[in-house]
Amino acid sequence: MSAAVLLLLLAVPALAQEPQNPAPPPPPEPEVRAQTPASEPEESAATRTAAEKPADGEAAEKAATAEVETDRGFLLVVHPSNPVRELTREEVERIFLKRTIRWEDWDGEPRIDPVDQLPDSEVREVFTEVVHRKPVRLVVGHWQRMIFSGRDRQPEELTGSEEVLEYVGSNERAIGYIDSSTVPGSRVRVLKIEE
């Protein structure tokens, strides 16, 4: 018998044996449960009936907004006189890239006036990731190319959600987005985004 075969025969039983100190299994993860006071059933503001909704103005607005839009980190807003009630993600993307320039569901089809927020804002980052499915820097690059080639101007960039609310609330053709923690109030209407 050759030395190689002899070594192989000696190694096979050693491979079949289990290691002397196997790694211990990971500890089980503790079960985490939300604690709810016994007096309140577990439900969100979006599942309450109209009679159970908060009565004060801001809380009622927030509850109504929760029913219109799931929390993506932003709310899409238009002027209250705008007849559009919902848009698809693709339609929103086309509006903010100015590929769709008119409100087709509105008599006279007025021009759409989209407003963005500053590129370094958190809400712009979330909006861009959800709607454009790209990082902000790529959308900014798109607008730099459009401006440099003389083909178009980017949407006006406002400094925050309150400024967007003020602008959209005073411009019938405008569309913008605000941080979802901002209460929109009655000066704008929140649009639903269909998937």
N, C-alpha and C positions, 0 to 999 in steps of 0.2 A: 504494500500500500504506500502511496506517495504521502509525503509530509503535508501537502495541501489538503488532501482528502481527510487525513487524520485530524487536522485542525478544524475542518468544517464539521466533522462528526462531534468533536468536543464542544464546538460553539453552539450547535443546534439546541442541546438541552439547556444551555445557559440562556438562550434567547426565549425559550418557552417559560422560564421562571419569571414570576412577577418581581418587580423591583422591591428592595428591602424597605424603603421609606417612601411610599407613594404620597403625592401631595394630598393634603386633606381637602375634602369637598368644601366649596364656598358655603359660608353660613347662609341660611335662608333669609330672604329680604323681609323686613318687618312689614306687616300690612298697615297701610296708612288709610285712615278714614277721615272724612271731613266731619267736624263736629257741628251739629245743628242744634240750636235750642229746642227743647221738647215742644215748646209752644208754636214753633214755626215749621210748616212742612217744607221739604226741599223742593224749591221751584225757582226759576229765574223770572226776571221782570217780563221777559218775552212770553212766558207761558201763563201769566196771570190774565184773568178776564178783565174787561173794561171796567167793571165795578170795583175790582180790587186794585186798580192802578193808583199810584200816588196822586194826591190832589194838588200839591204845590206845583207852580209853573215849571221850574227847571227840572224837577224830578219827573214830572209828567212828560216833558219834551224828551228827556233821556230815555224813558220807557218806550215812548212811541218810536223813537229812532231805533231802538233795539229790535223792534218788530219789523221795521223796514229793511234793515241791513244787518247781516252778521258782522261780527267784529273782525275786520281785517287789519285794523290799525288806522284806518282812515274812513271818512264818509264822503261820498260824491255829492256835491250840492249844486243846485241851480236856483234861479229866481223863482218865486212862487207862481208867477204867471206862465211859466214854461209848461206846455201841455205834456211834455215827455215824462213818463213815470218810471221807466226802466231802460237800461241799455245792456248790451252784452259786453264782456271784457274786450272783445275785439273792436266793438264800436267805440268804446272809451279810448282805446289805444289809437284808433284812427283819428279821433277828434283831437287828442293831445299831440299827435304828430302832424296835424293839419292836413290829413289826407281826406277827411270828411270836413267840409267847411260850412255846410248849411244845415239848419234844423229842418229836416224833411217833414216831420209830423206837425209842423206849425204853419198856419196860413201865411203865405208870402215867403216862406222859407228864408228867414233872416240868417245872416252870417253868425257862426258860432264864435264866441270869444272865450277861448280856454285860458285859464290862469294857472300857473305853476307856483310852487314854493321854491325857496332857495335850494340849490343843489346839496348843501351840507346839512339840510334839515332832516331830522329823523323821519318825519311823515313823508317827505319826498322820496326818501330811500325805500320805505315800505310801499308807497304807491307805485314807484317805478318797477320794483321787483314783482308786484302782483299784476299790474296792468301790462307793462312792456316785457316782463319776464327777462329783464336785463339789469345790470347795475347802472346806477345813475351816470357814471363816467361815459358809458357807451351812448346814452341818449344825449348827453351834453356834446359828445363828439359828432353825433348826427346833426345837431343844430349848428355847430361850428362849420361843418361842411356846407350846410344849406345857406348859411349867412355868407360865407366866403364866396360861394358860387353865384350869389345874388338871386337865388331861387325863392327864399322865404325868410321870414323872421320867426324866432322862437316865441312861444307864449310868454306874456309878461310874467316875471317872477316876483311874487309878493313875499313879505318877511315873516308871515305867520298866519295861523288859522283865523285870528280875529280880523286881520287885514283882508283875507280871502272872503270872510263872511260879509264884511262891509262892502267890498267890491261887487260880489255876486248879488248881494241884496239890493244894490242900486243899479244893476245892469241886467236888463231882461235877457240879453243874449249870452250871458256869461255862464261858464261851468268851471267849477274848481273842486278842490278837495281839502278837507280839514282833518285834524287829528281826531280820532274817534272819542277822545276824552273831552272834547269841546262840545258844549251844548249849542246846537245850531240855532235855536230860537225860531221865531216866526218869520224872520226876514228872508229865509231861504227854505228850500224844500230838499230833502234828502232823496236821492235816486237809488233805486235798487239795481244792483249789478247781477245780471243773469250769467250763469256759468256756461 
